Amino acid sequence: MRFAPALWCLTFLASGLASDKVCAEAYDTALKGVAANLVLKLEDAKQHSGTVLDFTDLQGAPTELGRFLAQELSGYLVGAGK
């Protein structure tokens, strides 16, 4: 699972067992990996574009975090596609 290091950081950041830098690097690495994987899947399907929608909560309502993650993923997708 590509998000495992990022999830580990969320779990241990508050307790002081993980540093902000370690978590930032895990987040960055995980998102880059997801973006690269999505670009490969789009290329395999011969798709030249895609859409990233805001992530939502369990009730389907968009959240600020969901908007942020969608924007971050969009940026990484553009970078991975070059």
C-alpha positions in Angstrom: 0.0 0.0 0.0 1.6 3.3 -1.1 -0.1 5.3 1.6 1.1 3.1 4.5 4.1 5.4 5.4 1.8 8.5 5.2 -0.8 6.8 7.4 1.9 5.7 9.9 3.0 9.4 10.2 -0.6 10.5 10.9 -0.8 8.0 13.6 2.5 8.8 15.3 3.0 12.5 14.6 1.0 13.6 17.6 2.9 11.3 19.9 6.2 12.7 18.8 7.4 9.4 17.4 7.5 10.8 13.9 8.9 14.1 12.7 7.2 16.6 10.5 10.0 16.2 7.9 9.6 12.4 7.8 5.8 12.7 7.4 6.1 15.4 4.7 8.5 13.1 2.7 6.2 10.1 3.2 3.2 12.1 2.0 5.1 13.5 -1.0 6.4 10.0 -2.0 3.0 8.4 -1.6 1.2 11.1 -3.7 3.9 11.0 -6.4 3.5 7.2 -6.6 -0.2 7.4 -6.9 0.0 10.0 -9.6 2.6 8.0 -11.6 0.4 4.9 -11.3 -2.6 6.8 -12.5 -0.7 8.3 -15.5 0.4 4.8 -16.5 -3.2 3.6 -16.3 -4.4 6.5 -18.4 -1.7 5.9 -21.0 -2.5 2.2 -21.1 -6.2 3.1 -21.8 -5.0 5.6 -24.5 -6.6 8.4 -22.5 -5.0 11.9 -22.9 -6.8 13.6 -20.1 -8.6 12.9 -16.8 -10.5 14.6 -14.1 -9.8 14.8 -10.4 -12.8 15.4 -8.3 -12.8 16.7 -4.7 -12.7 13.9 -2.1 -15.7 13.8 0.0 -16.7 12.7 3.5 -18.8 9.6 4.2 -22.0 11.6 3.5 -20.7 12.7 0.1 -20.1 16.3 1.0 -16.9 17.9 -0.2 -14.5 19.0 2.6 -11.6 21.4 2.7 -9.2 18.5 3.1 -10.8 16.8 0.2 -10.4 19.9 -2.0 -6.7 20.2 -0.9 -6.0 16.6 -1.7 -7.6 16.8 -5.1 -5.6 19.9 -5.9 -2.4 18.3 -4.7 -3.1 15.2 -6.8 -3.9 17.3 -9.8 -0.5 19.0 -9.5 1.3 15.7 -9.2 -0.5 14.2 -12.2 0.6 17.1 -14.3 4.2 16.6 -13.2 4.0 12.8 -13.7 2.6 13.2 -17.2 5.6 15.1 -18.5 
